Every structure is written in structure tokens, then in C-alpha cells.
Amino acid sequence: MSEGLIQSSALSISLLLEKVFDKLKLFISTYEFHSEADEIEFFKEIKPQIFCKLIYYRKIYNIEMNRPVSGPDSIKAYLNRELDHIQDYNYKRLDFYRYYRSGASHLDRVYFLRNVSHDIGQYTDSFYFERDPKFSTFGDFRVAKILAGDMLSQYLLNELLAIDSNFFVAQSDTRLIWMDSKTDLCELIFALHAKGSFGPISLTRLATFLQIRKSSISNSILIFHGHSMI
């Protein structure tokens, strides 16, 4: 998929998800959960699983919008910085990150129930959906960010791998030309064969392995030091 198609698709999906969340926000703002356990389940499990997709696609759009065009080294540096941002976010919230990753639940009432007082820091990196206390808790946005970070990390790593793969393919497609004399080339081949560098293989197989065409050495027959390669 081309970068332009990825960008347009990410934008379309994120706009659709924003509309879904507007409707979900209206519903949850007036909905009465049957129990604290139900409310915790929604804000710890259900909402983050959906919300992380919105965060992911919005971030993909921004990443592709700002991707450098100056060459593979610049692109790799840019993608690695994005990976660092994900790690930085988790590191700055390390206590919560460890709590969530461990599968702990003893602080769920604090993190995933509404109307629990916390510092204003939770709103500094949130979407506008999270500014309504009827639709947000201390922890649900953080869980969504962690999950989105997992998906983004995989996306970025795949992009880095693709860049490296394209580089090696380009390198392998480059035809190498022997610049020294045919005699030097013959001596090299026979030296490798005599030393057994590639095991007990024939000269013909060795030349084939090295992708040396017979016509590049002589007119179909190489005769050197009493050996022949046909």
C-alpha cells in the first residue's frame, strides 16, 4: 500500500471512529451501570480496546503526513524517533504501565471508576472525549494509549524492516563488474578451489556460485594451469 493510500485510509477511519465515539459518549454519559464491576470492565477493557484504534489511526495519519522524503536514512531516523516517543510515554507513567501490564486489579476502583479525584495531568495528553468526567476515568485513556503504542510500534518496526529490505534488494540487483584482468580472476577462482573454501565442489559449480559467466572469462572455455572449466 502506498504512503498516500495509507494516509487517506487512516484519515477516513479516524473520522469515522470519532463519530462513533461522539455517539458512545452521549450514551455513556446518561447510562447507569448495574455495578462498579460493570463500570470498571467498560473503562478498563471495552472502551480502551475501541479507543486505541482511533488513537492508532490518527497517529498513522500524522506519521505519514510528516514522513521525510529526503532518503532512507532520514526516514529511518524519523521512524525511530516515533518509537522513542512511545517508550517515553510509557516510561513517564511507569507505575501505571506496570500495574496494567501485570494484570493487577487492586487499584481498579481508583483507576477505572468515574468521579474519583486525581490531578489535572490526565487531561494534558487526552482527546476531547476525555474532558467529560461522565465519559472518562483516570486510567482508560492511558490503557488505550498503551494498546495503541503496541500497534504503532509494530507498524514502525515493519516500516523500518521494509526500508532495509528494499535497500538489500536494490543492492543485490546491482551488477558487479570484475575490473581486473581475466588472469587475476582465474587465479582467484583456482585459489578458492584449491583451498577448499567452499568445500569439495567442482570448478564449474564454484564459478556458477560466484555467478561468473563463462563468456566473461573466455570464449566458453577457461583453461588455466592445466585445468579446464566448461
Secondary structure, 3 states (H helix, E strand, C coil): CCHHHHHHHHHHHHHHHHHHHHHHHHHHHHCCCCCHHHHHHHHHHHHHHHHHHHHHHHHHHHHHHCCCCCCHHHHHHHHHHHHHHHHHHHHHCHHHHHHHHHCCCCCHHHHCCCCCCCCHHHHCCCCHHHHCCCCCCCCHHHHHHHHHHHHHHHHHHHHHHHHHHHHHHHHHCCCCCCCCCHHHHHHHHHHHHHHCCCCCCCHHHHHHHCCCCHHHCCCCCEEECCEEEC
